[in-house]
């Protein structure tokens, strides 16, 4: 499959929108933001595991996009340039809701062990149990990502979830291709080793099961049965928008774990049009583009 980053039609379309936006065309700037907003939001939500924090981060990155747009020299693909801006923001932003305390895989595993196994039949909600279990599974797996440090997390997200090539990913991370591959390997090794020893999704020998932990997740506030965080505004799965590249996995368990993460929903950024309108109406943006 041709990478979205290598699609000439997309590159040309971006360049046209950028040129028109810089000439004061507000609609062109709005369309450029709309085109890339969901990508930024989905990377952000994988980074911080909270939809409210992710929405704020997306807004902050989009502000940087608009104010720095005049510095884009067309020397690289626009999305690569945009993701480099996002990368710098992600690595230097203040700690989010679930990043306030350092989380290690050992501590995360201990936390799972303290949640008692309980049947969902004792609880009653309008949402069906299957959906609640799926929400709990995604919440737990997003939590696992927080056990990686920020750089590892971002490298895993772009290299394994969205399968950017090492050429593009190394440009985004501003490191060598060899260094990117090494860092990605280490992130996958840590994450999948933890899952292989703790999670029952692939390794059936492990006793931890999403259905048994969901009631506990609800009681502890990790899953909101009324307002789902990871399944509302679903567009498609991450795997459907990933740039599928050939992976020579010797261990099929690794591929299975990758697919578990890629099956997470690629979701619509909340109130996207409203937030874009608000962004474009700000004094800074109006002054920058002479709207």
Secondary structure, DSSP 8 states (H G I E B T S, - for coil): ---GGG-HHHHHHHHHHHHHHHTT-HHHHHHHHHHHHHHHHHHHHHHHS-HHHHHHHHHHHHHHHHHHGGG--SSS-HHHHHHHHHHHHHHHS---TT-SS---HHHHHHHHHHS----GGG---SS-HHHHHHHHHHHHHHHHHTTS-HHHHHHHIIIIIS---HHHHHHHHTS-HHHHHHHHHHHHHHHHHHHHHHBTTT-TTS-B-HHHHHHHHHHTTSS-SSS-SSSTTEEEEHHHHS-------S-HHHHHHHHHHHTSEEE--TTHHHHHHHHHTSHHHHHHHT-
